[in-house]
Amino acid sequence: MSKPFFLCLPGSVRRASSNALLLRQLAAEMADFADATVYEALGELPIFSSDREGPATPAIISDLKAQVARADGLIIACPEYVHGIPGGFKNLIDWLVSGDELYGKPVMLVHANGHGRGAFVRTQLCEVLTTAGVALIEPDGASIYLVSKPEAEIAACLATPENRRILSLAGREFATRARARET
């Protein structure tokens, strides 16, 4: 049986976003049992318009849709901006909801903003994603407090044996549960 493929979607366009760094570390921890790729083009996506769907779909959107369709599941780490989903990430979701790429897709939310922060975006993501028809899979403990730390400190925090173990276990549980949905 081949390794499952997971597309990791950071909700921030910042290169050193704590969410993107978390997803990169998670992808590394999953390497033994899954192929996970972090989507890096969020900031390049055009603003959604239904006038640009179908034959007028931009190539970058066709590529995003193909990656989502190919993925065995999606892993999302999204910051909270003003108690909500950042506009760029909501735009990504808007491009996907009119097709069938998201429907039934296993999705795991991970968090770089522990200690109770980010509750609003989590609630909104769950609402938007379940409305889009995804299958939310929530492994225990996929939250690591990284907010407001410099990039080097985030990297050091993610590299600790405890946090690597947390990410590996969450990734393994998600992979197992996502695969179980296929059978």
C-alpha positions as protocol buffer text, in pm:
chain_id: "A"
residue {
  index: 1
  type: MET
  ca { x: 0 y: 0 z: 0 }
}
residue {
  index: 2
  type: SER
  ca { x: 142 y: 338 z: -96 }
}
residue {
  index: 3
  type: LYS
  ca { x: 178 y: 626 z: 145 }
}
residue {
  index: 4
  type: PRO
  ca { x: -118 y: 863 z: 162 }
}
residue {
  index: 5
  type: PHE
  ca { x: -71 y: 1215 z: 30 }
}
residue {
  index: 6
  type: PHE
  ca { x: -178 y: 1511 z: 244 }
}
residue {
  index: 7
  type: LEU
  ca { x: -189 y: 1872 z: 136 }
}
residue {
  index: 8
  type: CYS
  ca { x: -108 y: 2112 z: 419 }
}
residue {
  index: 9
  type: LEU
  ca { x: -277 y: 2451 z: 390 }
}
residue {
  index: 10
  type: PRO
  ca { x: -140 y: 2741 z: 596 }
}
residue {
  index: 11
  type: GLY
  ca { x: -387 y: 3023 z: 650 }
}
residue {
  index: 12
  type: SER
  ca { x: -123 y: 3296 z: 644 }
}
residue {
  index: 13
  type: VAL
  ca { x: 81 y: 3435 z: 357 }
}
residue {
  index: 14
  type: ARG
  ca { x: 376 y: 3529 z: 581 }
}
residue {
  index: 15
  type: ARG
  ca { x: 685 y: 3319 z: 495 }
}
residue {
  index: 16
  type: ALA
  ca { x: 774 y: 3277 z: 861 }
}
residue {
  index: 17
  type: SER
  ca { x: 415 y: 3230 z: 974 }
}
residue {
  index: 18
  type: SER
  ca { x: 396 y: 3015 z: 1285 }
}
residue {
  index: 19
  type: ASN
  ca { x: 121 y: 2818 z: 1111 }
}
residue {
  index: 20
  type: ALA
  ca { x: 335 y: 2749 z: 803 }
}
residue {
  index: 21
  type: LEU
  ca { x: 630 y: 2652 z: 1023 }
}
residue {
  index: 22
  type: LEU
  ca { x: 406 y: 2418 z: 1222 }
}
residue {
  index: 23
  type: LEU
  ca { x: 284 y: 2254 z: 901 }
}
residue {
  index: 24
  type: ARG
  ca { x: 637 y: 2215 z: 767 }
}
residue {
  index: 25
  type: GLN
  ca { x: 744 y: 2040 z: 1089 }
}
residue {
  index: 26
  type: LEU
  ca { x: 431 y: 1825 z: 1085 }
}
residue {
  index: 27
  type: ALA
  ca { x: 504 y: 1722 z: 724 }
}
residue {
  index: 28
  type: ALA
  ca { x: 858 y: 1626 z: 828 }
}
residue {
  index: 29
  type: GLU
  ca { x: 729 y: 1421 z: 1121 }
}
residue {
  index: 30
  type: MET
  ca { x: 488 y: 1236 z: 892 }
}
residue {
  index: 31
  type: ALA
  ca { x: 754 y: 1142 z: 635 }
}
residue {
  index: 32
  type: ASP
  ca { x: 780 y: 780 z: 753 }
}
residue {
  index: 33
  type: PHE
  ca { x: 413 y: 706 z: 691 }
}
residue {
  index: 34
  type: ALA
  ca { x: 277 y: 978 z: 459 }
}
residue {
  index: 35
  type: ASP
  ca { x: 374 y: 1226 z: 192 }
}
residue {
  index: 36
  type: ALA
  ca { x: 275 y: 1574 z: 306 }
}
residue {
  index: 37
  type: THR
  ca { x: 331 y: 1893 z: 110 }
}
residue {
  index: 38
  type: VAL
  ca { x: 281 y: 2248 z: 234 }
}
residue {
  index: 39
  type: TYR
  ca { x: 92 y: 2466 z: -15 }
}
residue {
  index: 40
  type: GLU
  ca { x: 303 y: 2778 z: -70 }
}
residue {
  index: 41
  type: ALA
  ca { x: 95 y: 2985 z: -317 }
}
residue {
  index: 42
  type: LEU
  ca { x: -181 y: 3126 z: -95 }
}
residue {
  index: 43
  type: GLY
  ca { x: -64 y: 3485 z: -149 }
}
residue {
  index: 44
  type: GLU
  ca { x: -66 y: 3441 z: -527 }
}
residue {
  index: 45
  type: LEU
  ca { x: -430 y: 3335 z: -562 }
}
residue {
  index: 46
  type: PRO
  ca { x: -653 y: 3584 z: -743 }
}
residue {
  index: 47
  type: ILE
  ca { x: -963 y: 3707 z: -564 }
}
residue {
  index: 48
  type: PHE
  ca { x: -1250 y: 3467 z: -621 }
}
residue {
  index: 49
  type: SER
  ca { x: -1507 y: 3557 z: -884 }
}
residue {
  index: 50
  type: SER
  ca { x: -1758 y: 3313 z: -1027 }
}
residue {
  index: 51
  type: ASP
  ca { x: -1697 y: 3491 z: -1359 }
}
residue {
  index: 52
  type: ARG
  ca { x: -1353 y: 3325 z: -1358 }
}
residue {
  index: 53
  type: GLU
  ca { x: -1473 y: 2967 z: -1315 }
}
residue {
  index: 54
  type: GLY
  ca { x: -1504 y: 2705 z: -1588 }
}
residue {
  index: 55
  type: PRO
  ca { x: -1303 y: 2784 z: -1902 }
}
residue {
  index: 56
  type: ALA
  ca { x: -1186 y: 3114 z: -1749 }
}
residue {
  index: 57
  type: THR
  ca { x: -1034 y: 2945 z: -1442 }
}
residue {
  index: 58
  type: PRO
  ca { x: -681 y: 3078 z: -1380 }
}
residue {
  index: 59
  type: ALA
  ca { x: -405 y: 2814 z: -1409 }
}
residue {
  index: 60
  type: ILE
  ca { x: -303 y: 2862 z: -1043 }
}
residue {
  index: 61
  type: ILE
  ca { x: -659 y: 2776 z: -935 }
}
residue {
  index: 62
  type: SER
  ca { x: -672 y: 2471 z: -1162 }
}
residue {
  index: 63
  type: ASP
  ca { x: -344 y: 2357 z: -1002 }
}
residue {
  index: 64
  type: LEU
  ca { x: -482 y: 2414 z: -650 }
}
residue {
  index: 65
  type: LYS
  ca { x: -796 y: 2218 z: -733 }
}
residue {
  index: 66
  type: ALA
  ca { x: -589 y: 1934 z: -880 }
}
residue {
  index: 67
  type: GLN
  ca { x: -373 y: 1916 z: -566 }
}
residue {
  index: 68
  type: VAL
  ca { x: -679 y: 1912 z: -341 }
}
residue {
  index: 69
  type: ALA
  ca { x: -848 y: 1647 z: -555 }
}
residue {
  index: 70
  type: ARG
  ca { x: -534 y: 1428 z: -547 }
}
residue {
  index: 71
  type: ALA
  ca { x: -489 y: 1462 z: -171 }
}
residue {
  index: 72
  type: ASP
  ca { x: -607 y: 1188 z: 61 }
}
residue {
  index: 73
  type: GLY
  ca { x: -672 y: 1462 z: 315 }
}
residue {
  index: 74
  type: LEU
  ca { x: -603 y: 1824 z: 403 }
}
residue {
  index: 75
  type: ILE
  ca { x: -425 y: 1959 z: 709 }
}
residue {
  index: 76
  type: ILE
  ca { x: -502 y: 2320 z: 794 }
}
residue {
  index: 77
  type: ALA
  ca { x: -323 y: 2558 z: 1030 }
}
residue {
  index: 78
  type: CYS
  ca { x: -487 y: 2899 z: 1023 }
}
residue {
  index: 79
  type: PRO
  ca { x: -429 y: 3210 z: 1232 }
}
residue {
  index: 80
  type: GLU
  ca { x: -710 y: 3419 z: 1369 }
}
residue {
  index: 81
  type: TYR
  ca { x: -739 y: 3773 z: 1234 }
}
residue {
  index: 82
  type: VAL
  ca { x: -987 y: 4001 z: 1410 }
}
residue {
  index: 83
  type: HIS
  ca { x: -1178 y: 3699 z: 1546 }
}
residue {
  index: 84
  type: GLY
  ca { x: -1211 y: 3543 z: 1203 }
}
residue {
  index: 85
  type: ILE
  ca { x: -1065 y: 3356 z: 907 }
}
residue {
  index: 86
  type: PRO
  ca { x: -799 y: 3560 z: 725 }
}
residue {
  index: 87
  type: GLY
  ca { x: -929 y: 3692 z: 391 }
}
residue {
  index: 88
  type: GLY
  ca { x: -664 y: 3513 z: 185 }
}
residue {
  index: 89
  type: PHE
  ca { x: -753 y: 3175 z: 333 }
}
residue {
  index: 90
  type: LYS
  ca { x: -1126 y: 3233 z: 297 }
}
residue {
  index: 91
  type: ASN
  ca { x: -1053 y: 3320 z: -67 }
}
residue {
  index: 92
  type: LEU
  ca { x: -883 y: 2980 z: -111 }
}
residue {
  index: 93
  type: ILE
  ca { x: -1192 y: 2808 z: 30 }
}
residue {
  index: 94
  type: ASP
  ca { x: -1420 y: 3017 z: -194 }
}
residue {
  index: 95
  type: TRP
  ca { x: -1233 y: 2889 z: -502 }
}
residue {
  index: 96
  type: LEU
  ca { x: -1288 y: 2529 z: -390 }
}
residue {
  index: 97
  type: VAL
  ca { x: -1652 y: 2519 z: -279 }
}
residue {
  index: 98
  type: SER
  ca { x: -1816 y: 2527 z: -621 }
}
residue {
  index: 99
  type: GLY
  ca { x: -1637 y: 2208 z: -731 }
}
residue {
  index: 100
  type: ASP
  ca { x: -1633 y: 1864 z: -577 }
}
residue {
  index: 101
  type: GLU
  ca { x: -1268 y: 1868 z: -463 }
}
residue {
  index: 102
  type: LEU
  ca { x: -1354 y: 1940 z: -98 }
}
residue {
  index: 103
  type: TYR
  ca { x: -1665 y: 1729 z: -61 }
}
residue {
  index: 104
  type: GLY
  ca { x: -1602 y: 1434 z: 172 }
}
residue {
  index: 105
  type: LYS
  ca { x: -1231 y: 1520 z: 200 }
}
residue {
  index: 106
  type: PRO
  ca { x: -1083 y: 1433 z: 542 }
}
residue {
  index: 107
  type: VAL
  ca { x: -954 y: 1750 z: 709 }
}
residue {
  index: 108
  type: MET
  ca { x: -750 y: 1800 z: 1025 }
}
residue {
  index: 109
  type: LEU
  ca { x: -708 y: 2137 z: 1195 }
}
residue {
  index: 110
  type: VAL
  ca { x: -382 y: 2197 z: 1380 }
}
residue {
  index: 111
  type: HIS
  ca { x: -306 y: 2505 z: 1584 }
}
residue {
  index: 112
  type: ALA
  ca { x: -7 y: 2728 z: 1642 }
}
residue {
  index: 113
  type: ASN
  ca { x: -195 y: 2936 z: 1894 }
}
residue {
  index: 114
  type: GLY
  ca { x: -267 y: 2726 z: 2200 }
}
residue {
  index: 115
  type: HIS
  ca { x: -368 y: 2846 z: 2548 }
}
residue {
  index: 116
  type: GLY
  ca { x: -726 y: 2907 z: 2432 }
}
residue {
  index: 117
  type: ARG
  ca { x: -632 y: 3158 z: 2165 }
}
residue {
  index: 118
  type: GLY
  ca { x: -781 y: 3112 z: 1821 }
}
residue {
  index: 119
  type: ALA
  ca { x: -1117 y: 2980 z: 1938 }
}
residue {
  index: 120
  type: PHE
  ca { x: -1307 y: 3212 z: 1704 }
}
residue {
  index: 121
  type: VAL
  ca { x: -1122 y: 3105 z: 1389 }
}
residue {
  index: 122
  type: ARG
  ca { x: -1151 y: 2741 z: 1487 }
}
residue {
  index: 123
  type: THR
  ca { x: -1528 y: 2775 z: 1525 }
}
residue {
  index: 124
  type: GLN
  ca { x: -1556 y: 2960 z: 1194 }
}
residue {
  index: 125
  type: LEU
  ca { x: -1335 y: 2711 z: 1011 }
}
residue {
  index: 126
  type: CYS
  ca { x: -1543 y: 2422 z: 1142 }
}
residue {
  index: 127
  type: GLU
  ca { x: -1862 y: 2597 z: 1027 }
}
residue {
  index: 128
  type: VAL
  ca { x: -1732 y: 2688 z: 682 }
}
residue {
  index: 129
  type: LEU
  ca { x: -1560 y: 2355 z: 619 }
}
residue {
  index: 130
  type: THR
  ca { x: -1853 y: 2139 z: 733 }
}
residue {
  index: 131
  type: THR
  ca { x: -2084 y: 2353 z: 517 }
}
residue {
  index: 132
  type: ALA
  ca { x: -1848 y: 2272 z: 227 }
}
residue {
  index: 133
  type: GLY
  ca { x: -1896 y: 1902 z: 307 }
}
residue {
  index: 134
  type: VAL
  ca { x: -1555 y: 1802 z: 442 }
}
residue {
  index: 135
  type: ALA
  ca { x: -1505 y: 1528 z: 700 }
}
residue {
  index: 136
  type: LEU
  ca { x: -1339 y: 1692 z: 1001 }
}
residue {
  index: 137
  type: ILE
  ca { x: -1107 y: 1455 z: 1182 }
}
residue {
  index: 138
  type: GLU
  ca { x: -974 y: 1592 z: 1510 }
}
residue {
  index: 139
  type: PRO
  ca { x: -683 y: 1397 z: 1662 }
}
residue {
  index: 140
  type: ASP
  ca { x: -603 y: 1488 z: 2022 }
}
residue {
  index: 141
  type: GLY
  ca { x: -324 y: 1731 z: 2101 }
}
residue {
  index: 142
  type: ALA
  ca { x: -248 y: 1892 z: 1764 }
}
residue {
  index: 143
  type: SER
  ca { x: -194 y: 2234 z: 1923 }
}
residue {
  index: 144
  type: ILE
  ca { x: 142 y: 2393 z: 2003 }
}
residue {
  index: 145
  type: TYR
  ca { x: 174 y: 2746 z: 2137 }
}
residue {
  index: 146
  type: LEU
  ca { x: 392 y: 2940 z: 1891 }
}
residue {
  index: 147
  type: VAL
  ca { x: 225 y: 3280 z: 1865 }
}
residue {
  index: 148
  type: SER
  ca { x: 440 y: 3595 z: 1893 }
}
residue {
  index: 149
  type: LYS
  ca { x: 767 y: 3404 z: 1896 }
}
residue {
  index: 150
  type: PRO
  ca { x: 1055 y: 3482 z: 1658 }
}
residue {
  index: 151
  type: GLU
  ca { x: 1119 y: 3230 z: 1379 }
}
residue {
  index: 152
  type: ALA
  ca { x: 1428 y: 3078 z: 1544 }
}
residue {
  index: 153
  type: GLU
  ca { x: 1239 y: 3026 z: 1871 }
}
residue {
  index: 154
  type: ILE
  ca { x: 948 y: 2866 z: 1685 }
}
residue {
  index: 155
  type: ALA
  ca { x: 1187 y: 2630 z: 1505 }
}
residue {
  index: 156
  type: ALA
  ca { x: 1354 y: 2536 z: 1835 }
}
residue {
  index: 157
  type: CYS
  ca { x: 1016 y: 2481 z: 2001 }
}
residue {
  index: 158
  type: LEU
  ca { x: 894 y: 2259 z: 1716 }
}
residue {
  index: 159
  type: ALA
  ca { x: 1217 y: 2057 z: 1723 }
}
residue {
  index: 160
  type: THR
  ca { x: 1181 y: 1948 z: 2086 }
}
residue {
  index: 161
  type: PRO
  ca { x: 1125 y: 1574 z: 2127 }
}
residue {
  index: 162
  type: GLU
  ca { x: 790 y: 1635 z: 2299 }
}
residue {
  index: 163
  type: ASN
  ca { x: 652 y: 1855 z: 2021 }
}
residue {
  index: 164
  type: ARG
  ca { x: 785 y: 1626 z: 1751 }
}
residue {
  index: 165
  type: ARG
  ca { x: 609 y: 1338 z: 1928 }
}
residue {
  index: 166
  type: ILE
  ca { x: 283 y: 1539 z: 1951 }
}
residue {
  index: 167
  type: LEU
  ca { x: 293 y: 1617 z: 1580 }
}
residue {
  index: 168
  type: SER
  ca { x: 389 y: 1265 z: 1478 }
}
residue {
  index: 169
  type: LEU
  ca { x: 108 y: 1112 z: 1684 }
}
residue {
  index: 170
  type: ALA
  ca { x: -150 y: 1360 z: 1553 }
}
residue {
  index: 171
  type: GLY
  ca { x: -33 y: 1302 z: 1196 }
}
residue {
  index: 172
  type: ARG
  ca { x: -36 y: 925 z: 1237 }
}
residue {
  index: 173
  type: GLU
  ca { x: -386 y: 929 z: 1387 }
}
residue {
  index: 174
  type: PHE
  ca { x: -512 y: 1152 z: 1106 }
}
residue {
  index: 175
  type: ALA
  ca { x: -353 y: 929 z: 842 }
}
residue {
  index: 176
  type: THR
  ca { x: -508 y: 620 z: 998 }
}
residue {
  index: 177
  type: ARG
  ca { x: -853 y: 775 z: 1030 }
}
residue {
  index: 178
  type: ALA
  ca { x: -839 y: 929 z: 680 }
}
residue {
  index: 179
  type: ARG
  ca { x: -743 y: 591 z: 533 }
}
residue {
  index: 180
  type: ALA
  ca { x: -1024 y: 418 z: 726 }
}
residue {
  index: 181
  type: ARG
  ca { x: -1275 y: 650 z: 556 }
}
residue {
  index: 182
  type: GLU
  ca { x: -1159 y: 517 z: 215 }
}
residue {
  index: 183
  type: THR
  ca { x: -1253 y: 159 z: 295 }
}
